[in-house]
Every structure is written in C-alpha cells, then in structure tokens.
Amino acid sequence: MHELGVVFHVIKIVEEVARENQLAEVESVTLEIGEVSGVIESYLQSCWKWAVQKQSAALKGAELKVEVIPAVTYCEGCRKVYQTTEHGKICPYCGSGHTYLQQGNEFQVKEISAC
C-alpha cells in the first residue's frame, strides 16, 4: 500500500505551505489524481484520515478532496485522442500501437483551503 507514503508526502507539502503562509489550521486539501496513476482513492482516503489525526496538528480534521483526471491517449498514426481505460495502447480508430498517454497519470496538490 503505497498510499500511506503518498499521504505522508502530501502532508509534508501542505505543512510547508501552511508554515510559509502562517496558516494555523487547514480545512481541506484537494488533489488531482490521474485515472491510471496507480493510486486507489479509497485507500488514500483511509490513510489520510489516520495520518492527519496522528501526524499533524495543522491538518487535524482536514478533509481530503480528490478530482480524477481522465486518462487520454494520443495516436501518432491518425493524430486522434481516445479514452485510455476503454481501449488501452492500441488506437481504436486506426489500430496503431504508436500511441502515448497524454494525461491521466498525474498526482498533484491542486488546492489548500484554510481558516
């Protein structure tokens, strides 16, 4: 379960931002997570709830919000884009395997809301 490590990393980032901006309490943190990033949201939420209670005074009780970025693949053969999770690496339009993931594996802090 790498989600716990991810949560510790996010907490570290948010605590640094809170210190730099003299924030006493963080209400929520919004993450953008790519659809094929390998992060399981339910595990992430469970780890978050545990970690913010145990590890951080500034984040105690803070809500974790997750926005999923859809996975989109680009085909170099026909120059079209398609939904990755439905079709994988092979382009559904021309059958080419010369494709690459355009978006969907991101993991980033989008927003921090504080009191």
All heavy atoms as an XYZ file, in Angstrom:
895
protein
N       0.851     -1.183      0.000
C       0.000      0.000      0.000
C       0.895      1.243      0.000
O       1.360      1.683      1.030
C      -0.908     -0.011      1.229
C      -1.795      1.198      1.290
S      -2.725      1.409      2.812
C      -3.650     -0.076      2.917
N       1.148      1.802     -1.166
C       1.983      2.993     -1.262
C       1.209      4.258     -0.954
O       1.787      5.333     -0.848
C       2.637      3.080     -2.637
C       1.691      3.358     -3.754
N       0.852      2.405     -4.261
C       1.438      4.490     -4.437
C       0.130      2.950     -5.225
N       0.455      4.195     -5.349
N      -0.104      4.143     -0.778
C      -0.929      5.307     -0.494
C      -0.517      6.006      0.796
O      -0.580      7.226      0.896
C      -2.417      4.940     -0.464
C      -3.046      4.740     -1.825
C      -2.737      3.395     -2.477
O      -2.036      2.559     -1.869
O      -3.186      3.184     -3.619
N      -0.081      5.236      1.802
C       0.343      5.854      3.057
C       1.570      6.732      2.828
O       1.642      7.856      3.341
C       0.625      4.792      4.124
C       0.938      5.321      5.521
C      -0.188      6.199      6.053
C       1.192      4.161      6.468
N       2.506      6.263      2.041
C       3.675      7.074      1.705
C       3.281      8.328      0.947
O       3.836      9.415      1.181
N       2.328      8.195      0.049
C       1.821      9.339     -0.713
C       1.203     10.357      0.243
O       1.441     11.562      0.137
C       0.802      8.877     -1.776
C       0.065     10.054     -2.385
C       1.489      8.059     -2.857
N       0.407      9.867      1.191
C      -0.242     10.755      2.162
C       0.802     11.495      2.993
O       0.685     12.706      3.202
C      -1.221      9.965      3.061
C      -1.614     10.766      4.292
C      -2.464      9.586      2.265
N       1.836     10.795      3.452
C       2.886     11.466      4.228
C       3.561     12.556      3.404
O       3.881     13.630      3.916
C       3.923     10.464      4.740
C       3.441      9.625      5.891
C       3.814      8.303      5.983
C       2.625     10.142      6.880
C       3.393      7.509      7.046
C       2.193      9.368      7.947
C       2.583      8.053      8.034
N       3.771     12.285      2.132
C       4.376     13.284      1.241
C       3.458     14.503      1.092
O       3.923     15.645      1.166
C       4.674     12.647     -0.120
C       5.354     13.561     -1.068
N       6.654     13.997     -0.910
C       4.906     14.155     -2.204
C       6.970     14.810     -1.904
N       5.932     14.926     -2.695
N       2.171     14.271      0.891
C       1.207     15.379      0.751
C       1.156     16.189      2.044
O       1.152     17.426      2.012
C      -0.190     14.855      0.358
C      -1.233     15.968      0.434
C      -0.162     14.251     -1.041
N       1.121     15.506      3.179
C       1.089     16.209      4.467
C       2.318     17.108      4.605
O       2.211     18.266      5.023
C       0.988     15.212      5.640
C      -0.412     14.616      5.690
C       1.335     15.892      6.966
C      -0.579     13.490      6.691
N       3.476     16.600      4.234
C       4.704     17.394      4.311
C       4.602     18.658      3.451
O       4.948     19.755      3.894
C       5.900     16.543      3.869
C       7.224     17.251      3.955
C       8.350     16.345      3.508
C       9.658     17.105      3.481
N      10.745     16.314      2.925
N       4.117     18.503      2.240
C       3.951     19.647      1.331
C       2.979     20.665      1.924
O       3.248     21.862      1.953
C       3.456     19.181     -0.057
C       4.551     18.418     -0.781
C       2.982     20.372     -0.897
C       4.070     17.697     -2.034
N       1.840     20.184      2.394
C       0.809     21.085      2.923
C       1.302     21.782      4.190
O       1.050     22.979      4.378
C      -0.515     20.321      3.171
C      -1.537     21.205      3.860
C      -1.079     19.797      1.849
N       2.009     21.075      5.049
C       2.545     21.708      6.254
C       3.548     22.809      5.909
O       3.567     23.861      6.551
C       3.197     20.664      7.155
C       2.189     19.817      7.896
C       2.822     18.733      8.750
O       3.962     18.304      8.444
O       2.172     18.310      9.715
N       4.369     22.585      4.877
C       5.314     23.617      4.436
C       4.583     24.852      3.938
O       4.944     25.981      4.282
C       6.231     23.072      3.343
C       7.265     22.095      3.840
C       8.091     21.470      2.713
O       8.048     21.966      1.564
O       8.776     20.466      2.983
N       3.546     24.643      3.139
C       2.746     25.764      2.626
C       2.058     26.486      3.777
O       2.008     27.724      3.815
C       1.721     25.273      1.581
C       0.740     26.375      1.213
C       2.433     24.754      0.341
N       1.533     25.734      4.741
C       0.861     26.337      5.899
C       1.839     27.199      6.703
O       1.503     28.314      7.108
C       0.257     25.250      6.775
N       3.060     26.691      6.930
C       4.072     27.463      7.653
C       4.443     28.741      6.900
O       4.494     29.822      7.476
C       5.329     26.628      7.873
C       5.394     25.934      9.195
C       6.779     25.361      9.493
N       7.334     24.515      8.451
C       7.013     23.234      8.267
N       6.130     22.652      9.037
N       7.575     22.541      7.301
N       4.691     28.592      5.600
C       5.083     29.747      4.789
C       4.017     30.836      4.772
O       4.330     32.019      4.661
C       5.370     29.304      3.353
C       6.624     28.486      3.205
C       6.770     27.883      1.817
O       5.930     28.141      0.933
O       7.750     27.130      1.617
N       2.759     30.419      4.877
C       1.647     31.366      4.803
C       1.010     31.637      6.160
O      -0.048     32.250      6.234
C       0.602     30.856      3.815
C       1.125     30.877      2.405
O       1.157     31.914      1.768
N       1.581     29.731      1.910
N       1.647     31.168      7.215
C       1.205     31.378      8.592
C      -0.251     30.951      8.803
O      -1.052     31.663      9.380
C       1.412     32.837      9.006
C       2.871     33.248      8.907
C       3.091     34.718      9.137
O       2.170     35.514      9.195
N       4.353     35.095      9.232
N      -0.571     29.758      8.316
C      -1.910     29.200      8.474
C      -1.933     28.318      9.714
O      -1.091     27.433      9.860
C      -2.292     28.367      7.244
C      -2.192     29.052      5.888
C      -2.449     28.055      4.774
C      -3.157     30.217      5.811
N      -2.884     28.546     10.583
C      -2.974     27.764     11.817
C      -3.680     26.439     11.590
O      -3.338     25.429     12.188
C      -3.700     28.564     12.888
N      -4.682     26.456     10.709
C      -5.489     25.253     10.516
C      -5.907     25.115      9.047
O      -6.384     26.061      8.442
C      -6.742     25.338     11.390
C      -7.588     24.087     11.387
C      -8.786     24.222     12.312
O      -8.701     24.974     13.300
O      -9.812     23.585     12.033
N      -5.738     23.926      8.518
C      -6.133     23.625      7.142
C      -7.489     22.910      7.177
O      -7.661     21.950      7.913
C      -5.072     22.743      6.447
C      -5.544     22.300      5.069
C      -3.749     23.486      6.351
N      -8.447     23.414      6.402
C      -9.783     22.809      6.354
C      -9.852     21.650      5.371
O     -10.481     20.640      5.633
C     -10.827     23.852      5.952
C     -11.127     24.865      7.001
C     -12.191     25.850      6.549
O     -12.512     25.915      5.341
O     -12.703     26.560      7.418
N      -9.221     21.837      4.201
C      -9.276     20.788      3.186
C      -8.092     20.881      2.241
O      -7.475     21.928      2.093
C     -10.584     20.860      2.389
O     -10.616     22.022      1.585
N      -7.813     19.738      1.640
C      -6.766     19.640      0.624
C      -7.390     18.950     -0.575
O      -8.025     17.907     -0.435
C      -5.559     18.822      1.143
C      -4.532     18.621      0.043
C      -4.944     19.478      2.369
N      -7.223     19.555     -1.746
C      -7.744     18.973     -2.978
C      -6.583     18.452     -3.806
O      -5.631     19.186     -4.080
C      -8.545     20.010     -3.794
O      -9.588     20.539     -2.976
C      -9.145     19.388     -5.046
N      -6.669     17.177     -4.169
C      -5.654     16.550     -5.013
C      -6.249     16.264     -6.380
O      -7.427     15.942     -6.499
C      -5.195     15.224     -4.400
C      -4.594     15.251     -3.015
C      -4.244     13.825     -2.580
C      -3.358     16.134     -2.971
N      -5.413     16.358     -7.393
C      -5.760     15.888     -8.733
C      -5.001     14.593     -8.941
O      -3.774     14.564     -8.806
C      -5.354     16.907     -9.795
C      -6.173     18.175     -9.753
C      -5.742     19.166    -10.822
O      -4.524     19.345    -11.021
O      -6.639     19.752    -11.439
N      -5.743     13.539     -9.237
C      -5.138     12.224     -9.408
C      -5.533     11.663    -10.763
O      -6.721     11.594    -11.095
C      -5.598     11.257     -8.295
C      -5.189     11.801     -6.929
C      -5.031      9.871     -8.518
C      -5.697     10.996     -5.778
N      -4.548     11.274    -11.533
C      -4.804     10.679    -12.839
C      -5.489      9.328    -12.707
O      -5.208      8.552    -11.792
N      -6.374      9.062    -13.624
C      -7.171      7.827    -13.638
C      -6.310      6.570    -13.650
O      -6.690      5.542    -13.098
C      -8.086      7.871    -14.871
C      -9.080      6.781    -14.979
C     -10.001      6.963    -16.183
O      -9.628      7.648    -17.167
O     -11.096      6.397    -16.143
N      -5.126      6.645    -14.259
C      -4.241      5.481    -14.322
C      -2.939      5.722    -13.545
O      -1.900      5.144    -13.863
C      -3.946      5.062    -15.791
C      -5.201      4.570    -16.478
C      -3.305      6.202    -16.573
N      -3.017      6.520    -12.503
C      -1.840      6.848    -11.692
C      -1.418      5.700    -10.788
O      -0.311      5.696    -10.267
C      -2.105      8.088    -10.841
O      -3.100      7.805     -9.875
N      -2.301      4.757    -10.567
C      -1.991      3.644     -9.678
C      -2.384      3.899     -8.239
O      -2.202      3.047     -7.378
N      -2.933      5.078     -7.950
C      -3.372      5.410     -6.599
C      -4.837      5.001     -6.459
O      -5.674      5.349     -7.285
C      -3.212      6.916     -6.321
C      -3.784      7.298     -4.967
C      -1.752      7.314     -6.418
N      -5.127      4.249     -5.394
C      -6.501      3.815     -5.129
C      -7.119      4.799     -4.148
O      -6.663      4.926     -3.002
C      -6.521      2.374     -4.586
C      -5.907      1.439     -5.631
C      -7.940      1.956     -4.218
C      -5.672      0.033     -5.144
N      -8.150      5.496     -4.605
C      -8.716      6.587     -3.811
C      -9.225      6.136     -2.446
O      -9.015      6.825     -1.446
C      -9.833      7.297     -4.569
C     -10.370      8.486     -3.804
C     -11.478      9.248     -4.490
O     -11.765      8.998     -5.673
O     -12.082     10.101     -3.807
N      -9.884      4.995     -2.365
C     -10.417      4.554     -1.073
C      -9.287      4.300     -0.071
O      -9.407      4.639      1.113
C     -11.286      3.309     -1.231
O     -10.529      2.228     -1.751
N      -8.175      3.740     -0.532
C      -7.010      3.537      0.344
C      -6.420      4.886      0.757
O      -6.025      5.091      1.894
C      -5.926      2.714     -0.339
C      -6.265      1.283     -0.627
C      -5.416      0.507     -1.398
C      -7.426      0.680     -0.147
C      -5.704     -0.822     -1.680
C      -7.717     -0.641     -0.423
C      -6.857     -1.386     -1.190
O      -7.146     -2.696     -1.473
N      -6.347      5.790     -0.213
C      -5.809      7.118      0.047
C      -6.630      7.824      1.122
O      -6.082      8.413      2.052
C      -5.802      7.924     -1.250
C      -5.067      9.241     -1.245
C      -3.565      9.016     -1.161
C      -5.395     10.024     -2.500
N      -7.955      7.745      1.004
C      -8.839      8.391      1.984
C      -8.647      7.790      3.378
O      -8.586      8.517      4.368
C     -10.309      8.265      1.552
C     -10.684      9.074      0.341
C     -10.798     10.574      0.598
O     -10.664     11.064      1.709
N     -11.046     11.319     -0.468
N      -8.555      6.472      3.455
C      -8.351      5.806      4.755
C      -7.023      6.220      5.381
O      -6.965      6.522      6.582
C      -8.373      4.287      4.594
O      -9.641      3.852      4.216
N      -5.981      6.221      4.581
C      -4.666      6.623      5.074
C      -4.675      8.083      5.518
O      -4.079      8.444      6.538
C      -3.601      6.411      4.005
S      -3.276      4.683      3.626
N      -5.342      8.926      4.763
C      -5.437     10.345      5.089
C      -6.096     10.538      6.457
O      -5.577     11.260      7.308
C      -6.218     11.089      4.007
C      -6.429     12.532      4.312
C      -7.522     13.111      4.896
C      -5.508     13.597      4.054
N      -7.339     14.453      5.021
C      -6.111     14.780      4.503
C      -4.243     13.648      3.485
C      -5.489     16.026      4.410
C      -3.622     14.884      3.385
C      -4.239     16.050      3.843
N      -7.238      9.900      6.655
C      -7.972     10.055      7.921
C      -7.108      9.647      9.113
O      -7.118     10.309     10.151
C      -9.264      9.250      7.885
C     -10.298      9.857      6.975
C     -11.534      8.985      6.848
C     -12.461      9.587      5.804
N     -13.560      8.709      5.465
N      -6.363      8.560      8.946
C      -5.498      8.111     10.027
C      -4.338      9.076     10.238
O      -4.050      9.502     11.359
C      -4.962      6.703      9.731
C      -4.005      6.234     10.762
C      -4.299      5.657     11.960
C      -2.578      6.343     10.698
N      -3.144      5.394     12.646
C      -2.073      5.797     11.898
C      -1.684      6.833      9.749
C      -0.711      5.740     12.166
C      -0.335      6.775     10.019
C       0.143      6.236     11.215
N      -3.661      9.434      9.160
C      -2.428     10.215      9.253
C      -2.653     11.629      9.774
O      -1.850     12.116     10.572
C      -1.726     10.258      7.900
N      -3.701     12.299      9.341
C      -3.892     13.684      9.798
C      -4.232     13.741     11.281
O      -3.939     14.742     11.943
C      -4.931     14.467      8.957
C      -4.456     14.636      7.529
C      -6.301     13.853      9.020
N      -4.830     12.696     11.807
C      -5.118     12.656     13.247
C      -3.860     12.383     14.062
O      -3.711     12.876     15.169
C      -6.180     11.591     13.561
C      -7.541     11.869     12.956
C      -8.112     13.227     13.368
O      -8.031     13.638     14.510
N      -8.670     13.937     12.403
N      -2.959     11.594     13.527
C      -1.760     11.168     14.251
C      -0.538     12.055     14.014
O       0.318     12.156     14.868
C      -1.378      9.733     13.850
C      -2.451      8.717     14.089
C      -2.539      8.369     15.539
C      -3.565      7.263     15.737
N      -3.918      7.073     17.104
N      -0.445     12.649     12.831
C       0.810     13.261     12.418
C       0.834     14.787     12.397
O       1.906     15.360     12.390
C       1.172     12.771     11.008
C       1.298     11.283     10.877
C       2.474     10.741     11.655
O       3.548     11.309     11.635
N       2.260      9.653     12.357
N      -0.317     15.444     12.331
C      -0.273     16.869     12.033
C      -1.324     17.667     12.790
O      -2.513     17.447     12.627
C      -0.472     17.070     10.526
O      -0.518     18.436     10.212
N      -0.866     18.618     13.577
C      -1.796     19.493     14.300
C      -2.517     20.429     13.329
O      -3.714     20.672     13.476
C      -1.039     20.294     15.354
N      -1.811     20.935     12.332
C      -2.411     21.882     11.385
C      -3.456     21.237     10.489
O      -4.367     21.904     10.000
C      -1.326     22.522     10.529
N      -3.350     19.923     10.278
C      -4.270     19.238      9.369
C      -5.304     18.379     10.087
O      -6.131     17.737      9.447
C      -3.477     18.362      8.402
C      -2.798     19.156      7.312
C      -1.320     18.940      7.350
C      -3.353     18.778      5.987
N      -5.278     18.350     11.398
C      -6.198     17.505     12.152
C      -7.641     17.828     11.743
O      -8.079     18.959     11.826
C      -6.025     17.715     13.650
C      -6.708     16.648     14.474
C      -6.238     16.705     15.894
C      -4.946     15.948     15.943
N      -4.562     15.419     17.195
N      -8.347     16.837     11.241
C      -9.732     17.019     10.815
C      -9.895     17.559      9.397
O     -11.004     17.750      8.922
N      -8.788     17.810      8.709
C      -8.870     18.352      7.343
C      -9.450     17.307      6.396
O      -9.117     16.126      6.461
C      -7.492     18.783      6.856
N     -10.310     17.756      5.511
C     -10.937     16.886      4.518
C     -10.010     16.720      3.314
O      -9.344     17.671      2.901
C     -12.258     17.506      4.064
C     -12.978     16.732      2.995
C     -14.221     17.438      2.467
O     -14.485     18.589      2.852
O     -14.925     16.828      1.656
N      -9.991     15.513      2.774
C      -9.248     15.259      1.542
C     -10.249     15.171      0.399
O     -11.162     14.348      0.420
C      -8.455     13.963      1.632
C      -7.665     13.594      0.379
C      -6.571     14.627      0.102
C      -7.068     12.215      0.504
N     -10.083     16.049     -0.578
C     -10.927     16.041     -1.770
C     -10.088     15.540     -2.933
O      -8.914     15.897     -3.054
C     -11.458     17.440     -2.073
C     -12.311     18.022     -0.952
C     -12.727     19.433     -1.274
C     -13.538     20.034     -0.135
N     -13.902     21.433     -0.422
N     -10.691     14.726     -3.768
C      -9.972     14.150     -4.895
C     -10.720     14.453     -6.187
O     -11.928     14.234     -6.282
C      -9.810     12.624     -4.728
C      -9.190     12.006     -5.971
C      -8.977     12.306     -3.496
N      -9.993     14.957     -7.161
C     -10.519     15.163     -8.509
C      -9.751     14.227     -9.434
O      -8.521     14.242     -9.452
C     -10.343     16.613     -8.955
C     -11.133     17.591     -8.111
C     -10.931     19.046     -8.520
O     -10.218     19.320     -9.526
O     -11.473     19.908     -7.824
N     -10.480     13.411    -10.163
C      -9.852     12.434    -11.053
C      -9.661     13.047    -12.440
O     -10.595     13.599    -13.013
C     -10.702     11.146    -11.141
C     -10.083     10.156    -12.119
C     -10.841     10.514     -9.756
N      -8.443     12.939    -12.943
C      -8.129     13.397    -14.297
C      -8.253     12.191    -15.219
O      -7.565     11.185    -15.034
C      -6.704     13.971    -14.366
C      -6.580     15.166    -13.429
C      -6.338     14.342    -15.797
C      -5.158     15.661    -13.254
N      -9.151     12.254    -16.208
C      -9.335     11.106    -17.097
C      -8.067     10.785    -17.891
O      -7.306     11.672    -18.255
C     -10.454     11.543    -18.045
C     -10.866     12.902    -17.659
C      -9.988     13.386    -16.560
N      -7.861      9.508    -18.139
C      -6.717      9.064    -18.932
C      -7.054      9.201    -20.415
O      -8.056      8.672    -20.883
C      -6.376      7.622    -18.596
N      -6.194      9.918    -21.127
C      -6.386     10.159    -22.554
C      -5.094      9.784    -23.274
O      -4.005     10.172    -22.857
C      -6.737     11.642    -22.826
C      -6.817     11.929    -24.314
C      -8.038     12.022    -22.130
N      -5.227      9.035    -24.350
C      -4.082      8.608    -25.152
C      -4.134      9.271    -26.523
O      -5.207      9.423    -27.113
C      -4.073      7.070    -25.287
O      -3.895      6.510    -23.990
C      -2.951      6.589    -26.178
N      -2.973      9.636    -27.028
C      -2.834     10.242    -28.355
C      -2.233      9.223    -29.312
O      -1.264      8.541    -28.975
C      -1.920     11.468    -28.271
C      -1.621     12.092    -29.604
C      -2.546     12.924    -30.223
C      -0.421     11.854    -30.259
C      -2.276     13.505    -31.448
C      -0.137     12.425    -31.488
C      -1.080     13.252    -32.079
O      -0.812     13.821    -33.300
N      -2.790      9.134    -30.496
C      -2.281      8.235    -31.535
C      -1.452      9.039    -32.534
O      -1.957      9.988    -33.139
C      -3.436      7.542    -32.250
S      -2.884      6.502    -33.629
N      -0.200      8.618    -32.692
C       0.666      9.279    -33.664
C       0.315      8.881    -35.091
O       0.634      9.591    -36.032
C       2.128      8.958    -33.370
C       2.598      9.564    -32.066
C       4.026      9.208    -31.719
O       4.523      8.152    -32.166
O       4.647     10.001    -30.989
N      -0.356      7.745    -35.242
C      -0.729      7.280    -36.574
C      -1.813      8.127    -37.221
O      -1.672      8.598    -38.349
N      -2.912      8.338    -36.504
C      -4.033      9.091    -37.083
C      -4.258     10.436    -36.405
O      -5.158     11.178    -36.786
C      -5.314      8.257    -37.042
S      -5.929      7.916    -35.382
N      -3.456     10.727    -35.385
C      -3.492     12.007    -34.669
C      -4.812     12.269    -33.949
O      -5.244     13.405    -33.822
C      -3.143     13.152    -35.607
C      -1.768     13.007    -36.170
C      -1.371     14.135    -37.036
N      -0.041     13.850    -37.557
C       0.689     14.723    -38.179
N       0.245     15.930    -38.391
N       1.882     14.384    -38.605
N      -5.414     11.201    -33.475
C      -6.650     11.336    -32.694
C      -6.356     10.974    -31.246
O      -5.366     10.314    -30.941
C      -7.740     10.428    -33.248
C      -8.226     10.847    -34.626
C      -9.380      9.988    -35.075
C      -9.835     10.440    -36.463
N     -10.957      9.641    -36.943
N      -7.237     11.424    -30.370
C      -7.142     11.061    -28.956
C      -8.318     10.158    -28.608
O      -9.369     10.213    -29.247
C      -7.121     12.305    -28.034
C      -5.880     13.138    -28.263
C      -8.356     13.142    -28.173
N      -8.105      9.323    -27.592
C      -9.167      8.423    -27.162
C      -9.007      8.111    -25.680
O      -7.946      8.343    -25.093
C      -9.171      7.145    -28.006
C      -7.906      6.330    -27.913
C      -7.763      5.338    -26.954
C      -6.851      6.548    -28.800
C      -6.596      4.585    -26.875
C      -5.692      5.799    -28.722
C      -5.575      4.824    -27.762
O      -4.424      4.077    -27.677
N     -10.078      7.593    -25.085
C     -10.065      7.250    -23.669
C      -9.219      5.994    -23.451
O      -9.512      4.923    -23.973
C     -11.481      7.054    -23.150
C     -11.542      6.900    -21.662
C     -12.950      6.802    -21.139
O     -13.863      6.409    -21.836
N     -13.108      7.147    -19.876
N      -8.201      6.126    -22.656
C      -7.223      5.069    -22.436
C      -7.824      3.832    -21.781
O      -7.533      2.709    -22.196
C      -6.063      5.595    -21.559
O      -5.563      6.784    -22.150
C      -4.962      4.572    -21.415
N      -8.644      4.036    -20.762
C      -9.150      2.889    -19.998
C     -10.073      2.003    -20.818
O     -10.209      0.824    -20.514
C      -9.869      3.337    -18.712
O     -10.921      4.251    -19.063
C      -8.901      4.006    -17.762
N     -10.669      2.525    -21.850
C     -11.549      1.717    -22.712
C     -10.773      0.951    -23.775
O     -11.175     -0.138    -24.172
C     -12.586      2.599    -23.398
C     -13.697      3.047    -22.487
C     -14.769      3.820    -23.248
O     -14.940      3.612    -24.465
O     -15.427      4.651    -22.589
N      -9.676      1.531    -24.260
C      -9.010      0.960    -25.436
C      -7.553      0.568    -25.234
O      -6.970     -0.081    -26.102
C      -9.123      1.931    -26.613
C     -10.534      2.301    -26.933
N     -11.411      1.441    -27.537
C     -11.231      3.437    -26.685
C     -12.580      2.030    -27.671
N     -12.500      3.236    -27.161
N      -6.925      0.992    -24.151
C      -5.536      0.639    -23.915
C      -4.573      1.325    -24.854
O      -4.784      2.452    -25.278
N      -3.535      0.617    -25.234
C      -2.456      1.195    -26.050
C      -2.759      1.177    -27.555
O      -2.175      1.936    -28.318
C      -1.156      0.435    -25.772
C       0.042      1.032    -26.449
C       1.338      0.500    -25.887
C       2.537      0.953    -26.655
N       2.717      2.354    -26.832
N      -3.677      0.337    -27.993
C      -3.991      0.234    -29.426
C      -5.102      1.216    -29.797
O      -6.183      1.200    -29.215
C      -4.412     -1.203    -29.802
C      -3.338     -2.208    -29.379
C      -4.729     -1.310    -31.290
C      -1.973     -1.970    -30.005
N      -4.837      2.045    -30.774
C      -5.794      3.069    -31.204
C      -7.068      2.420    -31.765
O      -6.994      1.582    -32.668
C      -5.158      3.950    -32.272
S      -6.290      5.206    -32.937
N      -8.231      2.830    -31.258
C      -9.478      2.266    -31.757
C      -9.868      2.781    -33.145
O     -10.709      2.201    -33.818
C     -10.511      2.701    -30.715
C      -9.968      3.966    -30.165
C      -8.469      3.786    -30.173
N      -9.239      3.849    -33.599
C      -9.574      4.442    -34.893
C      -8.781      3.819    -36.045
O      -9.338      3.532    -37.102
C      -9.336      5.959    -34.862
C     -10.171      6.657    -33.819
C      -9.581      7.164    -32.671
C     -11.549      6.785    -33.961
C     -10.343      7.802    -31.695
C     -12.320      7.412    -32.995
C     -11.709      7.912    -31.872
O     -12.474      8.527    -30.903
N      -7.459      3.607    -35.817
C      -6.637      3.110    -36.929
C      -5.885      1.814    -36.609
O      -5.246      1.250    -37.487
C      -5.661      4.197    -37.376
S      -4.326      4.518    -36.202
N      -5.953      1.370    -35.358
C      -5.288      0.128    -34.975
C      -3.798      0.253    -34.705
O      -3.112     -0.731    -34.463
N      -3.290      1.465    -34.716
C      -1.865      1.687    -34.492
C      -1.495      1.472    -33.028
O      -2.279      1.748    -32.126
C      -1.496      3.116    -34.903
O      -0.153      3.409    -34.561
N      -0.287      1.021    -32.805
C       0.259      0.901    -31.466
C       1.210      2.046    -31.140
O       1.800      2.090    -30.072
N       1.345      2.977    -32.078
C       2.209      4.143    -31.878
C       1.423      5.219    -31.155
O       0.974      6.206    -31.754
C       2.767      4.653    -33.213
C       3.630      3.650    -33.897
N       4.909      3.367    -33.471
C       3.386      2.841    -34.952
C       5.423      2.427    -34.245
N       4.520      2.090    -35.161
N       1.238      4.993    -29.881
C       0.422      5.878    -29.063
C       1.184      6.244    -27.797
O       2.152      5.579    -27.434
C      -0.893      5.187    -28.667
O      -0.594      4.016    -27.905
C      -1.718      4.801    -29.889
N       0.729      7.308    -27.134
C       1.292      7.639    -25.829
C       0.237      8.297    -24.961
O      -0.702      8.925    -25.456
C       2.546      8.502    -25.945
C       2.332      9.869    -26.550
C       1.957     10.959    -25.755
C       2.528     10.094    -27.908
C       1.773     12.211    -26.309
C       2.353     11.343    -28.468
C       1.982     12.401    -27.662
O       1.795     13.638    -28.209
N       0.417      8.113    -23.676
C      -0.508      8.672    -22.698
C      -0.313     10.181    -22.644
O       0.783     10.664    -22.387
C      -0.247      8.054    -21.321
C      -1.233      8.399    -20.225
C      -2.621      7.844    -20.541
C      -0.751      7.853    -18.888
N      -1.381     10.892    -22.920
C      -1.331     12.346    -22.943
C      -1.619     12.929    -21.554
O      -1.020     13.924    -21.165
C      -2.354     12.863    -23.955
C      -2.080     14.220    -24.497
C      -3.001     14.547    -25.653
O      -4.175     14.217    -25.640
N      -2.461     15.202    -26.647
N      -2.549     12.339    -20.855
C      -2.871     12.744    -19.489
C      -3.494     11.563    -18.765
O      -3.975     10.627    -19.397
C      -3.834     13.932    -19.466
C      -5.250     13.584    -19.914
C      -6.213     14.742    -19.768
O      -5.855     15.886    -20.028
N      -7.429     14.454    -19.361
N      -3.456     11.626    -17.441
C      -4.106     10.580    -16.671
C      -3.224      9.880    -15.665
O      -3.698      9.052    -14.904
N      -1.924     10.221    -15.622
C      -1.064      9.614    -14.606
C      -0.532     10.652    -13.610
O       0.373     10.380    -12.853
C       0.091      8.827    -15.241
C       1.036      9.698    -16.022
O       0.739     10.855    -16.313
N       2.180      9.157    -16.397
N      -1.155     11.829    -13.595
C      -0.731     12.908    -12.711
C      -1.091     12.619    -11.245
O      -1.981     11.833    -10.943
C      -1.414     14.238    -13.098
C      -1.161     14.702    -14.497
C      -2.118     14.125    -15.526
O      -2.885     13.202    -15.226
O      -2.087     14.613    -16.657
N      -0.389     13.304    -10.371
C      -0.724     13.316     -8.953
C      -0.200     14.638     -8.422
O       1.019     14.839     -8.359
C      -0.082     12.144     -8.209
C      -0.519     12.086     -6.769
C      -1.577     11.276     -6.402
C       0.095     12.856     -5.805
C      -2.009     11.231     -5.083
C      -0.320     12.827     -4.495
C      -1.372     12.009     -4.130
N      -1.103     15.551     -8.075
C      -0.647     16.871     -7.632
C      -1.626     17.502     -6.649
O      -2.815     17.215     -6.675
C      -0.430     17.789     -8.827
C      -1.623     17.918     -9.736
C      -1.235     18.343    -11.142
O      -0.082     18.307    -11.522
N      -2.213     18.725    -11.926
N      -1.084     18.358     -5.804
C      -1.903     19.145     -4.889
C      -2.473     20.290     -5.710
O      -1.722     21.084     -6.270
C      -1.094     19.671     -3.693
C      -1.967     20.545     -2.794
C      -0.498     18.511     -2.896
N      -3.782     20.375     -5.756
C      -4.433     21.437     -6.528
C      -4.759     22.637     -5.660
O      -4.576     23.780     -6.068
C      -5.716     20.919     -7.163
C      -6.471     21.968     -7.949
C      -7.768     21.449     -8.514
C      -8.494     22.550     -9.258
N      -9.814     22.103     -9.725
N      -5.261     22.372     -4.445
C      -5.757     23.480     -3.630
C      -5.668     23.133     -2.152
O      -5.868     21.984     -1.748
C      -7.218     23.741     -4.009
C      -7.878     24.875     -3.307
C      -9.284     25.101     -3.837
O     -10.174     24.298     -3.517
O      -9.468     26.094     -4.567
N      -5.369     24.147     -1.362
C      -5.351     24.039      0.094
C      -6.277     25.118      0.624
O      -6.081     26.309      0.338
C      -3.929     24.243      0.650
C      -2.987     23.177      0.082
C      -3.945     24.221      2.177
C      -1.515     23.473      0.347
N      -7.298     24.698      1.381
C      -8.231     25.660      1.989
C      -7.950     25.734      3.481
O      -7.812     24.694      4.145
C      -9.678     25.241      1.765
O      -9.975     25.221      0.394
N      -7.875     26.965      3.986
C      -7.541     27.136      5.398
C      -8.479     28.144      6.052
O      -9.155     28.927      5.384
C      -6.113     27.625      5.521
N      -8.471     28.104      7.383
C      -9.266     29.062      8.180
C      -8.515     30.364      8.312
O      -7.345     30.412      8.397
C      -9.513     28.499      9.570
S     -10.400     26.948      9.598
